[in-house]
């Protein structure tokens, strides 16, 4: 359960709960298993969480 306060607080709390549930469903991976790759062009399909940046695409995956 998360409680949000202020403008947009309820939406932010719901988003946080969604992230925690996804983390739990993924087996609660630890940061030591996190991998970050940077691509100058499009990221490979199905690669993981893609974070588009100005000149690259960052892809986060867990081993």
DRENTOR-452569 format. One record per residue (C-alpha): residue number from 1; residue in one letter; chain; x, y, z. Coordinates in steps of 0.02 Angstrom, whole numbers, padded with zeros to 5 digits. Example, Ala and Ser with C-alpha at 12.3 -4.5 7.8 and 13.67 -1.06 7.14 Angstrom:
# residues 2
REC    nr   rest   kette       xx       yy       zz
REC     1      a       A    00615   -00225    00390
REC     2      s       A    00684   -00053    00357
//
This chain:
# residues 63
REC    nr   rest   kette       xx       yy       zz
REC     1      x       A    00000    00000    00000
REC     2      x       A    00062    00174   -00041
REC     3      x       A   -00015    00340    00007
REC     4      x       A    00009    00490   -00106
REC     5      x       A   -00009    00670   -00051
REC     6      x       A   -00033    00832   -00145
REC     7      x       A   -00076    00860   -00327
REC     8      x       A   -00058    00698   -00423
REC     9      x       A   -00018    00603   -00264
REC    10      x       A   -00145    00465   -00292
REC    11      x       A   -00081    00433   -00469
REC    12      x       A    00100    00429   -00411
REC    13      x       A    00056    00308   -00271
REC    14      x       A   -00033    00194   -00394
REC    15      x       A    00117    00199   -00511
REC    16      x       A    00234    00154   -00367
REC    17      x       A    00123    00007   -00319
REC    18      x       A    00128   -00053   -00499
REC    19      x       A    00318   -00047   -00503
REC    20      x       A    00332   -00141   -00338
REC    21      x       A    00211   -00275   -00398
REC    22      x       A    00309   -00295   -00561
REC    23      x       A    00472   -00309   -00463
REC    24      x       A    00392   -00442   -00350
REC    25      x       A    00323   -00537   -00501
REC    26      x       A    00497   -00537   -00578
REC    27      x       A    00565   -00628   -00426
REC    28      x       A    00629   -00473   -00335
REC    29      x       A    00792   -00459   -00435
REC    30      x       A    00937   -00372   -00349
REC    31      x       A    01038   -00226   -00418
REC    32      x       A    01189   -00339   -00441
REC    33      x       A    01092   -00429   -00578
REC    34      x       A    01048   -00267   -00669
REC    35      x       A    01128   -00237   -00838
REC    36      x       A    01125   -00072   -00932
REC    37      x       A    01168   -00066   -01118
REC    38      x       A    01176    00090   -01227
REC    39      x       A    01132    00089   -01413
REC    40      x       A    01162    00232   -01533
REC    41      x       A    01017    00177   -01641
REC    42      x       A    00858    00082   -01605
REC    43      x       A    00867   -00045   -01465
REC    44      x       A    00845   -00229   -01510
REC    45      x       A    00665   -00288   -01501
REC    46      x       A    00614   -00370   -01337
REC    47      x       A    00776   -00315   -01258
REC    48      x       A    00705   -00256   -01091
REC    49      x       A    00655   -00087   -01024
REC    50      x       A    00706    00044   -01153
REC    51      x       A    00740    00221   -01093
REC    52      x       A    00755    00337   -01243
REC    53      x       A    00885    00473   -01223
REC    54      x       A    00935    00614   -01340
REC    55      x       A    01076    00522   -01430
REC    56      x       A    01057    00343   -01367
REC    57      x       A    00934    00214   -01306
REC    58      x       A    00971    00137   -01137
REC    59      x       A    00911   -00042   -01111
REC    60      x       A    00892   -00112   -00936
REC    61      x       A    00886   -00300   -00910
REC    62      x       A    00914   -00424   -00769
REC    63      x       A    01015   -00582   -00790
//
